[in-house]
Structure formats: structure tokens, C-alpha cells
Amino acid sequence: MNIDKQTQIEIEAAAFRTLRAHLMEKRTDVQNIDMMNLAGFCRNCLSRWYQEAANERGIEMDKTQAREIYYGMTMDEWKATYQTDASAEKQAEFKVAFAENVGEDKG
């Protein structure tokens, strides 16, 4: 299989948009803490990666702006609408998963 670079970029972008739509529209029931604990990333990581890619291209964007773009709403709106309380056990698992996968300086 031979895919030119532009087509590869378009396919990757389409896959990202599908992942975003899946997490933001179809699986709002899946909590970020569960994603981080099981997979080592969550919606916030995806928005941070988006921000980092923009910053690398000289586009000024902070964490709040990136999250609003990714979530399609403010974090406060998302939390009020979809976030549920996490058990103490999940919170403890999250601290470990976050440190291992994100690091203390990127939260």
C-alpha cells in the first residue's frame, strides 16, 4: 500500500475526528478518570495534544482554549452535564496513572 503524505494526514485527521465524536457524542458516559486509569489518556490529554500541535505551529492556544475546542463547551459545562463523582479508589488509581502517563507538569 502506498499512501501519499497529504492523504495520510487527511486519513489521520478523519480518524481523530471520529475518535472525538465517539467520546463527545456517543460515549459521554465514559468518565475521564476511567479512561486515564485504563488507557493512560483521556479527553483532557487529547485536548492537550491538540494544543501542543497548535503551539508547535506557532498558534497561540492555552489549555482552556484547547479544551473548549475539543469539548465543544467549557470544562465547567462538561463537568456539570456529564461528570460523575469518582470513588476514593478510582482517585487513587488516577494519581498513579496520571503520574505515569502525563507527569506532574502537564496537568
Residue frames as a rotation matrix with the C-alpha (Angstrom) as fourth column:
MET 1
0.590 0.807 0.000 0.00
0.807 -0.590 0.000 0.00
0.000 0.000 -1.000 0.00
ASN 2
-0.626 -0.770 0.122 1.36
0.776 -0.631 -0.001 3.40
0.078 0.094 0.992 -0.96
ILE 3
0.580 0.803 -0.137 -0.34
0.815 -0.570 0.108 6.46
0.008 -0.174 -0.985 0.52
ASP 4
-0.125 -0.614 0.779 0.95
0.473 -0.727 -0.497 9.93
0.872 0.307 0.382 -0.25
LYS 5
-0.841 -0.368 -0.396 1.73
0.508 -0.288 -0.811 12.21
0.184 -0.884 0.430 2.71
GLN 6
-0.787 0.582 0.204 -1.29
-0.586 -0.809 0.048 14.52
0.193 -0.082 0.978 2.23
THR 7
0.088 0.831 -0.549 -3.70
-0.405 0.534 0.743 11.59
0.910 0.157 0.383 2.05
GLN 8
-0.299 -0.280 -0.912 -2.11
0.653 0.636 -0.410 10.11
0.695 -0.719 -0.007 5.18
ILE 9
-0.998 -0.066 -0.007 -2.63
0.053 -0.735 -0.676 13.41
0.039 -0.674 0.737 7.01
GLU 10
-0.427 0.904 0.002 -6.27
-0.789 -0.374 0.487 13.53
0.442 0.206 0.873 5.88
ILE 11
0.123 0.434 -0.892 -6.89
0.045 0.896 0.442 9.93
0.991 -0.095 0.091 6.99
GLU 12
-0.616 -0.419 -0.667 -5.27
0.675 0.155 -0.721 10.58
0.406 -0.895 0.187 10.38
ALA 13
-0.933 0.315 0.171 -7.34
-0.354 -0.884 -0.306 13.76
0.055 -0.346 0.937 10.81
ALA 14
-0.094 0.944 -0.317 -10.52
-0.639 0.187 0.746 11.86
0.764 0.273 0.585 9.93
ALA 15
-0.061 0.006 -0.998 -9.66
0.498 0.867 -0.025 9.16
0.865 -0.498 -0.056 12.48
PHE 16
-0.919 -0.294 -0.261 -9.08
0.376 -0.462 -0.803 11.83
0.115 -0.837 0.535 15.13
ARG 17
-0.661 0.733 0.162 -12.42
-0.702 -0.680 0.213 13.49
0.266 0.027 0.964 14.34
THR 18
0.110 0.693 -0.712 -14.14
-0.237 0.714 0.659 10.11
0.965 0.096 0.242 14.61
LEU 19
-0.418 -0.334 -0.845 -12.48
0.711 0.459 -0.533 9.43
0.566 -0.823 0.046 17.98
ARG 20
-0.997 0.048 0.064 -13.50
-0.075 -0.841 -0.536 12.87
0.028 -0.539 0.842 19.21
ALA 21
-0.311 0.947 -0.082 -17.11
-0.771 -0.201 0.604 12.40
0.555 0.251 0.793 18.05
HIS 22
-0.002 0.269 -0.963 -17.23
0.220 0.940 0.262 8.95
0.976 -0.211 -0.061 19.64
LEU 23
-0.608 -0.340 -0.717 -16.05
0.744 0.072 -0.665 10.28
0.278 -0.938 0.209 23.02
MET 24
-0.982 0.143 -0.125 -18.01
-0.088 -0.924 -0.372 13.53
-0.169 -0.354 0.920 22.92
GLU 25
-0.387 0.886 -0.256 -21.31
-0.892 -0.289 0.349 12.36
0.235 0.363 0.902 21.43
LYS 26
0.200 0.490 -0.848 -21.69
-0.378 0.837 0.395 8.60
0.904 0.242 0.353 21.77
ARG 27
0.190 -0.224 -0.956 -19.84
0.679 0.733 -0.037 7.79
0.709 -0.642 0.291 25.00
THR 28
-0.054 -0.125 0.991 -20.33
-0.426 -0.895 -0.136 10.76
0.903 -0.429 -0.005 27.29
ASP 29
0.893 0.437 0.110 -21.00
-0.307 0.412 0.858 8.15
0.329 -0.800 0.502 29.98
VAL 30
0.478 -0.806 -0.350 -17.34
0.775 0.574 -0.263 7.12
0.413 -0.145 0.899 29.98
GLN 31
0.971 -0.095 -0.218 -15.58
0.070 -0.761 0.644 9.20
-0.227 -0.641 -0.733 32.59
ASN 32
0.568 -0.823 0.002 -12.15
-0.535 -0.371 -0.759 10.75
0.625 0.430 -0.651 32.03
ILE 33
0.062 -0.556 0.829 -10.89
-0.968 0.171 0.187 9.14
-0.245 -0.813 -0.528 35.22
ASP 34
0.601 0.213 0.771 -11.86
-0.125 0.977 -0.173 5.70
-0.790 0.007 0.614 33.90
MET 35
0.960 -0.279 0.020 -10.13
0.042 0.072 -0.997 6.37
0.276 0.958 0.081 30.57
MET 36
0.298 -0.900 0.320 -6.95
-0.819 -0.413 -0.399 7.52
0.491 -0.143 -0.860 32.33
ASN 37
0.127 -0.228 0.965 -6.96
-0.808 0.541 0.234 4.60
-0.575 -0.810 -0.115 34.73
LEU 38
0.626 0.211 0.751 -7.47
0.106 0.931 -0.350 2.03
-0.772 0.299 0.561 31.95
ALA 39
0.776 -0.207 0.595 -5.75
0.627 0.154 -0.764 3.55
0.066 0.966 0.250 28.92
GLY 40
-0.117 -0.893 -0.435 -3.36
0.870 -0.303 0.389 6.18
-0.479 -0.333 0.812 30.25
PHE 41
-0.984 -0.089 0.154 -5.07
0.150 -0.882 0.446 9.07
0.096 0.462 0.882 28.45
CYS 42
-0.192 0.963 -0.190 -8.39
0.765 0.025 -0.644 10.90
-0.615 -0.269 -0.741 28.49
ARG 43
0.601 0.516 0.611 -10.26
0.786 -0.522 -0.332 13.72
0.147 0.679 -0.719 26.78
ASN 44
0.890 -0.311 -0.334 -8.06
-0.126 -0.871 0.476 16.27
-0.439 -0.381 -0.814 28.55
CYS 45
-0.103 -0.947 0.303 -4.96
0.209 0.277 0.938 14.57
-0.972 0.160 0.169 27.13
LEU 46
-0.026 0.160 0.987 -6.45
0.984 0.179 -0.003 14.73
-0.177 0.971 -0.162 23.64
SER 47
0.909 0.366 0.199 -7.16
0.394 -0.910 -0.129 18.44
0.134 0.196 -0.971 24.05
ARG 48
0.565 -0.784 -0.255 -3.62
-0.195 -0.427 0.883 18.97
-0.801 -0.450 -0.394 25.39
TRP 49
-0.246 -0.647 0.721 -2.16
0.613 0.473 0.633 17.16
-0.751 0.598 0.280 22.36
TYR 50
0.448 0.502 0.740 -4.27
0.882 -0.385 -0.272 19.41
0.148 0.774 -0.615 20.15
GLN 51
0.974 -0.103 -0.202 -2.93
-0.025 -0.935 0.355 22.47
-0.226 -0.341 -0.913 21.98
GLU 52
0.187 -0.979 0.081 0.66
0.026 0.087 0.996 21.26
-0.982 -0.184 0.041 21.72
ALA 53
-0.132 -0.184 0.974 0.29
0.924 0.333 0.189 20.66
-0.359 0.925 0.126 17.98
ALA 54
0.778 0.453 0.435 -1.13
0.573 -0.795 -0.199 24.16
0.255 0.404 -0.878 17.54
ASN 55
0.825 -0.502 -0.259 1.65
-0.166 -0.655 0.737 25.70
-0.539 -0.566 -0.624 19.65
GLU 56
-0.024 -0.868 0.495 4.30
0.448 0.434 0.782 23.84
-0.894 0.241 0.378 17.64
ARG 57
-0.080 0.090 0.993 2.89
0.993 -0.083 0.087 25.54
0.091 0.992 -0.083 14.54
GLY 58
-0.900 -0.411 0.147 3.09
0.389 -0.907 -0.160 29.00
0.199 -0.086 0.976 16.11
ILE 59
-0.064 0.945 0.321 -0.59
0.054 -0.318 0.947 29.20
0.997 0.078 -0.031 17.01
GLU 60
-0.880 -0.212 0.426 -1.09
-0.372 -0.251 -0.894 30.64
0.296 -0.945 0.142 20.48
MET 61
0.230 0.929 -0.289 -3.56
-0.332 0.354 0.874 28.50
0.915 -0.105 0.390 22.38
ASP 62
-0.581 -0.396 0.711 -3.79
-0.794 0.083 -0.603 27.82
0.180 -0.914 -0.363 26.08
LYS 63
-0.990 0.138 -0.024 -5.23
0.139 0.951 -0.278 24.81
-0.016 -0.278 -0.960 27.91
THR 64
-0.380 0.905 -0.191 -8.63
0.054 -0.185 -0.981 26.43
-0.924 -0.383 0.021 28.42
GLN 65
-0.019 0.335 -0.942 -8.98
-0.892 -0.432 -0.136 27.33
-0.452 0.837 0.307 24.74
ALA 66
-0.739 -0.329 -0.588 -7.91
-0.588 0.741 0.324 23.86
0.329 0.585 -0.741 23.62
ARG 67
-0.888 0.449 0.104 -10.38
0.286 0.715 -0.638 22.18
-0.361 -0.537 -0.763 25.96
GLU 68
-0.106 0.891 -0.441 -13.23
-0.286 -0.452 -0.845 24.38
-0.952 0.037 0.303 24.73
ILE 69
-0.199 -0.033 -0.979 -12.36
-0.980 -0.004 0.199 23.50
-0.011 0.999 -0.031 21.13
TYR 70
-0.892 -0.236 -0.387 -12.11
-0.277 0.959 0.053 19.79
0.358 0.155 -0.921 21.91
TYR 71
-0.802 0.594 -0.066 -15.11
0.403 0.455 -0.794 19.55
-0.442 -0.663 -0.604 24.24
GLY 72
-0.525 0.628 0.575 -17.27
0.516 -0.303 0.801 21.97
0.677 0.717 -0.165 22.27
MET 73
0.714 0.660 0.236 -18.10
0.154 -0.476 0.866 23.67
0.683 -0.582 -0.441 25.57
THR 74
0.068 -0.687 0.724 -16.35
-0.828 -0.444 -0.343 24.90
0.557 -0.576 -0.599 28.68
MET 75
-0.703 -0.388 -0.596 -14.98
0.006 0.835 -0.550 22.39
0.711 -0.390 -0.585 31.16
ASP 76
-0.862 0.442 0.250 -17.46
-0.367 -0.201 -0.909 23.67
-0.351 -0.875 0.335 33.73
GLU 77
0.053 0.912 -0.406 -20.32
-0.995 0.011 -0.104 22.89
-0.090 0.409 0.908 31.33
TRP 78
-0.103 -0.161 -0.982 -18.92
-0.464 0.881 -0.096 19.43
0.880 0.445 -0.165 30.57
LYS 79
-0.930 -0.327 -0.164 -18.45
-0.005 0.460 -0.888 18.61
0.366 -0.825 -0.430 34.23
ALA 80
-0.618 0.760 0.204 -21.94
-0.622 -0.313 -0.718 19.81
-0.481 -0.570 0.666 35.17
THR 81
0.215 0.757 -0.617 -23.52
-0.975 0.196 -0.100 17.83
0.045 0.623 0.781 32.36
TYR 82
0.549 -0.024 -0.835 -21.51
-0.410 0.863 -0.294 14.59
0.728 0.504 0.464 32.24
GLN 83
-0.480 -0.868 -0.129 -19.03
-0.318 0.309 -0.896 14.15
0.817 -0.389 -0.425 35.08
THR 84
0.718 0.648 -0.255 -19.92
-0.038 0.403 0.914 11.92
0.695 -0.647 0.314 37.99
ASP 85
0.514 -0.521 0.681 -18.24
-0.853 -0.231 0.468 11.54
-0.087 -0.822 -0.563 41.38
ALA 86
0.176 -0.568 -0.804 -15.31
-0.324 0.738 -0.592 9.15
0.930 0.364 -0.054 41.50
SER 87
0.938 0.130 -0.321 -14.67
0.216 0.507 0.835 6.76
0.271 -0.852 0.447 44.34
ALA 88
0.647 -0.747 0.156 -11.62
-0.618 -0.394 0.680 7.15
-0.446 -0.536 -0.717 46.54
GLU 89
0.236 -0.536 0.811 -10.21
0.309 0.833 0.460 4.00
-0.921 0.141 0.362 44.91
LYS 90
0.600 0.032 0.799 -10.57
0.800 -0.062 -0.597 5.47
0.031 0.998 -0.063 41.39
GLN 91
0.946 -0.260 0.192 -9.00
-0.259 -0.965 -0.030 8.73
0.193 -0.022 -0.981 42.55
ALA 92
0.421 -0.829 0.368 -6.00
-0.397 0.197 0.897 6.84
-0.816 -0.524 -0.246 43.97
GLU 93
0.239 -0.280 0.930 -5.62
0.723 0.690 0.022 4.86
-0.648 0.667 0.368 40.73
PHE 94
0.873 0.170 0.458 -5.84
0.450 -0.642 -0.620 8.12
0.189 0.748 -0.637 38.80
LYS 95
0.776 -0.629 -0.054 -2.93
-0.505 -0.669 0.545 9.69
-0.379 -0.396 -0.836 40.71
VAL 96
0.004 -0.778 0.628 -0.72
0.052 0.628 0.777 6.77
-0.999 0.030 0.043 39.68
ALA 97
0.280 0.172 0.945 -1.96
0.887 0.330 -0.323 6.69
-0.367 0.928 -0.060 36.07
PHE 98
0.991 0.104 0.089 -1.59
0.129 -0.930 -0.344 10.46
0.047 0.353 -0.935 35.69
ALA 99
0.500 -0.866 -0.010 1.97
-0.549 -0.326 0.770 10.45
-0.670 -0.380 -0.638 37.05
GLU 100
-0.107 -0.555 0.825 2.95
0.284 0.778 0.561 7.53
-0.953 0.294 0.075 34.83
ASN 101
0.042 0.258 0.965 1.34
0.963 0.248 -0.108 8.80
-0.267 0.934 -0.238 31.63
VAL 102
0.760 0.310 0.571 1.16
0.479 -0.861 -0.170 12.57
0.439 0.403 -0.803 31.83
GLY 103
-0.393 -0.904 -0.167 3.57
0.766 -0.222 -0.603 13.72
0.509 -0.365 0.780 34.51
GLU 104
-0.048 0.360 -0.932 3.11
0.905 -0.378 -0.193 16.27
-0.422 -0.853 -0.308 37.20
ASP 105
-0.649 -0.356 -0.673 3.94
0.186 -0.931 0.313 19.27
-0.738 0.077 0.671 35.00
LYS 106
-0.977 0.206 0.053 1.29
0.021 -0.152 0.988 18.79
0.212 0.967 0.144 32.29
GLY 107
-0.448 0.863 -0.233 -1.98
0.886 0.392 -0.250 18.62
-0.124 -0.318 -0.940 34.21
